[in-house]
């Protein structure tokens, strides 16, 4: 009999970091502008927060 090791197709820590990065991207592109418009936040502050979220997403 041949001995083959079966590996799982995805690693849980990799999947978690992918989901976290996608969540940051979703928040910065969709949720943040919607909330900013609702509460009347200035566009320059919205852009700064979007940049901070995207930098946080790129770390994962």
N, C-alpha and C positions, 0 to 999 in steps of 0.2 A: 504494500500500500504506500502511496506517496503521501508525504506529510506536507500539506500546504497550510499556511496560516491565513486565516480570513481576517481582513481588516475592515473596519467600518468605513463607509464612504466619507463621512465628515466628522471632524473632531469637535466636540462640544465647545471648547474655548474659542475656536475659530468662528463657530456659528454665533456665539454670544457677541464677539467683537463686531461681526458683520451686522448683526441686528442693532447693536448700539450705534454704530456708524450710520446706518440707514435711519434710525430714529432721530439722530442729530440733524441729518440732512433734511428729513421731513419737517422737523421743527423749524429749521432756519429758513426753508423755502416756502412753506405753506402756513404753518401755525403762527410763527412770529409776526409776519406782516398782517395777518388777520386780527390778531390780538392788539397789535400796535394801532391799527386803524380804529378798532373798537374803542380803545381808551384814549385815543388822540395823541399818541406818542409821535414825536418828531421823526422825520425821515432820516436825519443824520444819526440819531440814536438807534433807530431800527437797523440801519446799515451796519453800525458798529456792533450791535448784538448779533446780527447775522454773521459777521466776520468772526466773532468770538466762537459762535457755535460751530462754524465750519472748521476752524482751527482745532477745536476739541474733537470733532469727528475725524479729522485726519490723524490724530494721535492713536486711534484705535485701529 
